[in-house]
């Protein structure tokens, strides 16, 4: 870490300060290694563990785990806790450390004392599988492959299969009382069942990774993520557990979802040509936008669904990084993607970082680094979002995922910008 900071300081002392602040932030402030050998990771300023955020916060450290037993213990413990949560309820997105009934207990759904929030987000089932596969690939450590993890893979695949036919087979519903809503998108319409969908092969999702309700039930980036992690699930089922039936189920589901994306999720744009839509219902309705939270259309190469040079991705990228995307904002300090989850004119630091991570243009990456330096409001940390003309106005003072991702981006950018040793951090 010190070596990266030294390299950053030669470019800009503030960049070095930010890296030293941000990169270890998750490990220093959000991680609790518990007596049951599991690990509880909060997002920052909310005392609950999101399956998505906890995975994404830790992912930038996984490549270091092979040489660090304490880090391996931490990640194994996080994976085990995620497995426990998914076995408890695959429809929930955020959980409590203990059975303490904290969180949104008055929501109209099937709540329980371990559950903080029960917004069904397809990506919440994907992130733990990605983290498990990343960890195995980086370390070769098979201690994470418990009987419970095997059961978790079966549960995830079974739930996805049910949600391919949400309107017919799903038991899931969700409503939030009006007086408890902070946004209209905090709840699902039609008695909590969401808008209707046609069968496509894709998997229905009630909510986006921003925790906002989907306009149409098939969230394309989340389904892309599912395609990627189902390949991982098949590999683990076959190589570790010798479960050929589960492996074939995962592969069949992966093929059906990909068919749905490529046949129902592409929109013919009048200027750009074919691009991926953000959401569709399978009936020919499309939501053309992108949200900064990941999975997003911008993050397609980061997810592993398509490469950065894929023409369809490049056309989609051109759309989402333009004012044609209703959540793309440009101002004095930065231009980038925001979210309906935050006020208009607010750009997300995660969105800017993801733009840099998926860019092959060194000048674009340098511009993003400069924008990130200028938009911390003097705190030296990333935020959820900031106003494009006034970075002193921002949301979430403590958002660990953005901090970890910033460290990953800076380290990678410095490595390609100038020679560094093989171990970057």
Secondary structure, 3 states (H helix, E strand, C coil): CHHHHHHHHHHCHHHHHHHHHHCCHHHHHCEEECCCCCEEECCECCCCEEHHHHHHHHHCCHHHHHHCHHHHHHHHHHHHHHHHHHHHCCCCCEECCCCCCCCCCCCECCCCCCEEECCCCHHHHHHHHHHHHHHHHHHCCCCCCCHHHHHHHHHHHHHHHHHCCHHHHCCCCCECCHHHCCCHHHCCHHHHCCCCCCCCCCCCCCECCCCCECCCCEEHHHHHHHHHHHHHHHHHHHHCCCCHHHHHHHHHHHHHHHHHHHHHCEEEECCCEEEECCEECCCCCEECCCCCCCCCCCCHHHHCCCCCCCHHHHHHHHHHCCCCCCCEEECCCCEEECCCCCCCCEEEHHHHHHHHHCCCCHHHHHHHHHHHHHCCCCCCCCCCEEECCEEEEEECCCEHHHHHHHHHHHHHHHHHHCCCCCCCC
